[in-house]
Amino acid sequence: MTIQQSLFCVITIESVKKLGLEKSDSNLAILLDMFMQEVLSIEIQREIISSIGRQKNNDKIYDFLSKEAFNNHYMEVIYQMFRTCLYKSKEDMRFADLRDRILKHYNNEVMQKMLEYHSFRKEKKRDLKSQRQILKPSLLIGDNRITLNKIQEQQVQLIFTSPPYYNARLYSDYRSYSDYLDSMKDTLRQCHRILENGRFILINVSPVITKRAGREFESIRYPIHFDFHNILCESGFYFIDEIIWIKPEYSVPNRIAGYLQTKKPLSYKPNCVTESIMVYRKNASFLLDKNIKDYDKNLKNDEQIDSTNCWYISPKSDKNHPAVFPEELCQKVLKYYSFEGDVVCDPFAGSGTFGRVANAMNRIPLLCEQNLEYAEKLKQGGFNEI
Ligand SMILES: C[S@@+](CC[C@H](N)C(=O)[O-])C[C@H]1O[C@@H](n2cnc3c(N)ncnc32)[C@H](O)[C@@H]1O
């Protein structure tokens, strides 16, 4: 195909791919020319850049990229140019320099991640199975920010917990909300250290309200889960999903009664039937497939699945602890986010529901609890203090 002919024919993904497969100066010239045409879809533009990247004439490719990467294109198109630089940088240092200039210019998180993944491609994932420290149900008694120092890094495959909800219950009393968040962040940093790279942490939180200091004062409502997003990210995790735990209306505190009496706009306070299960992954420079490949390929879950992010589960009450997990919630979390044999941790264990369910599902639980009464009961329940 000559340049003139190429301009008259309809450009398709297939025709562009074909030009990329044969390496020649004439094909490169056609591709460079095609890219300059006015109306091209993003997909075609990306394919053209990919085919340009397959060509051999690095001088021309470098000239093209160093001009176009700083022109006004959609970010998806720029990502493709960046990708080409990543691959070409192995054979020609000019592309490494251009890669760094593009990264600096856009200061973009997708490109940052592309660079990390690309650099990691040749590295082997560490074999952690042979260095396992926790082989039976275990318990750390005391403040998890300190006791977790006993655990070596990357020993745990899943963390699920329900932290204290600021000052909503007797077992927590923080000087201020900011003190509370600082303390949670210290725990999250420990969680990050002990969790295997690329594995999940799930946090169950929801907004809380603190009591009014007197009739003349307003109560304060804290959207804890919004703030947890920030401290999770600052601690080295990134957002994956939010599961909404939905409870029956009869089981939650009645907030709507006042409105029902007056029906006055602005006094509306709905009954809150949901709690958040925040699903985050520990930063890793590899895809989740690499974590899954660590296990026997025949290990699969049963047929029954929850196909949406809304899980309908009744809450549970307990005579010994004011805020226990329902077993069903723990079962679902364990089923979807861990394999049999995994070490799974609840750093705010309370009555230890998660640990007991984990044990029954052939996982190895590691619990942390600072309240001595709860800890004693956990010890009696078969958790070994370490
Ligand atoms: C919301 S409750 C967890 C209840 C638990 N999900 C259950 O099913 O029983 C939080 C627990 O964390 C404990 N806790 C609070 N701060 C802690 C800390 N820094 N280290 C260890 N445990 C802590 C409290 O004593 C409380 O029992």
Ligand as a Chemical Component Dictionary entry (heavy atoms), coordinates in Angstrom:
data_LIG
# 
_chem_comp.id                   LIG 
_chem_comp.type                 NON-POLYMER 
_chem_comp.pdbx_formal_charge   0 
_chem_comp.three_letter_code    LIG 
# 
loop_
_chem_comp_atom.comp_id 
_chem_comp_atom.atom_id 
_chem_comp_atom.alt_atom_id 
_chem_comp_atom.type_symbol 
_chem_comp_atom.charge 
_chem_comp_atom.model_Cartn_x 
_chem_comp_atom.model_Cartn_y 
_chem_comp_atom.model_Cartn_z 
_chem_comp_atom.pdbx_ordinal 
LIG C1  C1  C 0  -15.813 -3.670  67.211 1  
LIG S1  S1  S 1  -15.042 -4.721  68.347 2  
LIG C2  C2  C 0  -14.798 -6.167  67.407 3  
LIG C3  C3  C 0  -15.859 -7.184  67.580 4  
LIG C4  C4  C 0  -15.630 -8.428  66.778 5  
LIG N1  N1  N 0  -15.796 -8.208  65.371 6  
LIG C5  C5  C 0  -16.511 -9.612  67.263 7  
LIG O1  O1  O 0  -17.104 -10.302 66.422 8  
LIG O2  O2  O -1 -16.591 -9.825  68.453 9  
LIG C6  C6  C 0  -13.444 -4.038  68.501 10 
LIG C7  C7  C 0  -12.524 -4.712  69.514 11 
LIG O3  O3  O 0  -11.213 -4.168  69.360 12 
LIG C8  C8  C 0  -10.578 -4.116  70.632 13 
LIG N2  N2  N 0  -9.514  -3.104  70.491 14 
LIG C9  C9  C 0  -9.640  -1.764  70.414 15 
LIG N3  N3  N 0  -8.452  -1.178  70.210 16 
LIG C10 C10 C 0  -7.530  -2.180  70.173 17 
LIG C11 C11 C 0  -6.120  -2.211  69.979 18 
LIG N4  N4  N 0  -5.427  -1.105  69.788 19 
LIG N5  N5  N 0  -5.499  -3.408  69.973 20 
LIG C12 C12 C 0  -6.212  -4.562  70.154 21 
LIG N6  N6  N 0  -7.549  -4.596  70.346 22 
LIG C13 C13 C 0  -8.201  -3.412  70.356 23 
LIG C14 C14 C 0  -11.698 -3.747  71.595 24 
LIG O4  O4  O 0  -11.383 -4.199  72.899 25 
LIG C15 C15 C 0  -12.897 -4.485  70.974 26 
LIG O5  O5  O 0  -13.109 -5.730  71.595 27 
# 
loop_
_chem_comp_bond.comp_id 
_chem_comp_bond.atom_id_1 
_chem_comp_bond.atom_id_2 
_chem_comp_bond.value_order 
_chem_comp_bond.pdbx_ordinal 
LIG C1  S1  SING 1  
LIG S1  C2  SING 2  
LIG S1  C6  SING 3  
LIG C2  C3  SING 4  
LIG C3  C4  SING 5  
LIG C4  N1  SING 6  
LIG C4  C5  SING 7  
LIG C5  O1  DOUB 8  
LIG C5  O2  SING 9  
LIG C6  C7  SING 10 
LIG C7  O3  SING 11 
LIG C7  C15 SING 12 
LIG O3  C8  SING 13 
LIG C8  N2  SING 14 
LIG C8  C14 SING 15 
LIG N2  C9  SING 16 
LIG N2  C13 SING 17 
LIG C9  N3  DOUB 18 
LIG N3  C10 SING 19 
LIG C10 C11 SING 20 
LIG C10 C13 DOUB 21 
LIG C11 N4  SING 22 
LIG C11 N5  DOUB 23 
LIG N5  C12 SING 24 
LIG C12 N6  DOUB 25 
LIG N6  C13 SING 26 
LIG C14 O4  SING 27 
LIG C14 C15 SING 28 
LIG C15 O5  SING 29 
# 
